[in-house]
Amino acid sequence: MGIKYSRFHPRAGEVKSGFIAVQSLRDWNEVLSKWYAHDGPGAWPDPRAADEVNAGADMQTCEVA
């Protein structure tokens, strides 16, 4: 979840890398403290950008097939 939503952070690449490196609850808390301790402006990714998490066509709608 952290990896997916890191794309909305102004420093998305660094935040994503931090979440990828997490191996423990302590690591998770450190990433949150480092990147989300202060409320700042978010970043809307380019709508044409790939969504690696929901890339499949089956994940692009809420409709029941």
Helices and strands as residue ranges (DSSP letters): H 2-5, G 6-8, H 12-20, H 25-36, G 57-59
